[in-house]
Amino acid sequence: MQREKFESLVADALASIPKPFRDAMANLAIVVEDEPGKGLLRAMGIGPHSTLLGLYQGTPLPARGWDYGNTLPDRILLFQGPIERESGGEGAMVAEIGETLIHEIGHYFGMSEAQIMDIEEHYWNDRA
């Protein structure tokens, strides 16, 4: 899929995230990359038969002290290749992107993996 089309799907998925969460996000860039690098996968302990769909890079909101400021935006990386391979079609791709965004945005808000998984489960079950 062409990058422009994929980025359009990212915009659609981002629009599906509840407005209170979207409104609370500031100084956060959503960046699309082709694939996660081998070094990144190794550093994260991800083996050869697994992959990474997205990654949050930054300082979660609850970890920011009074002196936090004058920093580059936090980033959410979305890896187009793995998302395309995992989803198997354009309609499913929007859902896969949305779920990946919700997961990484959860890290931005300082949520634990268990909290994020609970939100993902309820969010997608409520949309069905």
N, C-alpha and C positions, 0 to 999 in steps of 0.2 A: 504494500500500500504506500502511496506517496505520502511524504511527511506532512504536507498541507492538509490532506484528508484526515490523517491520524490526529493532527492538532485540532481539527474541527471536532472530532469525536471527543477529545480531551475537554474542549470547551463545553460540549453537550453534557458530559459526565460531571464536570464541575458545577454546572447549572442545576444538576439534580441533587446536589448536597444541600441539606437544609440551610435556609437563609441565616439563621442565627450563627451557625458555624462559619459560613462564608463571610458574614459581616465582622466576625471576631478575628479574622486572619489579617495580619498586617506585616509588611516587609517580608513577604514570602513569595518566592519565584517557583513556578512550575516549569520544569525543563524536561524536554524530550530528548533522549539519547537513543542510539541504535541498539546497543547491547551493553550489559555490564562488563567491565574489563575483567580479565582473568585474575589480576592482582586484587581487585575488589572482592571477587568471589572467594578467593583464598583467604583474604583478611577477615571475611565474615564467616568463614567455616562452611561455605556452601560447596558441596561436592560436585563432581562432573555430571551427575545425572539429575541435578537440580538447577534451578536458576533463580533469578531475582527479578521481580516485576517492577519494584519501586524502592526508593530509599529516601528517608528524611535526613538532611544534613543541616545541623544548626544547634541552637540552644533552646530546649523546650521552654515554653512560657513560664512554668513554675520555677525553673532553675535560674531565671534571670534576676540578678540582684539590682540594688538601687543604682549601681554604677554601669549597668548595661546600656549601651548606646553607641552611636556612631559606628555601626557594624554593617557589613554587607548583608543583603537579605538571606534569610534561611532559604534552603532549596528543597524541593521535592523533585527527585529524578524519577521519570517514568521511562522504562526501557521498552521501546516499541517492538523489537523482535520477539522477546519472550511473551509480551502481552498478545501479540498476534498469534503466536503458536498456541498459547493457552486457551484462547477464546474460540477460535474456529469459525468466526463469522462476524460481520459488522454489527449486528444487533447484540450479540453476546459480547462483542468487544467494548461497547459502551458500558455494559455492566461490569466487565473486568476492570476497565479503567476506573470506574466509579468506586469499586470496592478497594482497589489499590490506593486511590486518592484518600478515601475514608481512613484506611489503615495508616497512611503516612501523616495525614492531618492529625490523627489521634496522637501520634508521637510529638507533633508540634505542640499540641495542648498538654503534653506531659502525661498521657494516659499509659497505663501498663498494657502489656499484651493481652491479659485477660479482659480488661475493660474494653479494649479495642475489638476483640473478638465478639464480645457481648453486643456491642453497638452494631458491628457488621451483621451479626445474625438477626437482630431485631430490625435493622434498617431494611435489609433485603427481604425478610419475611413480611414486613408491613407493606412493601411495594408490590408484592405478588398478588 
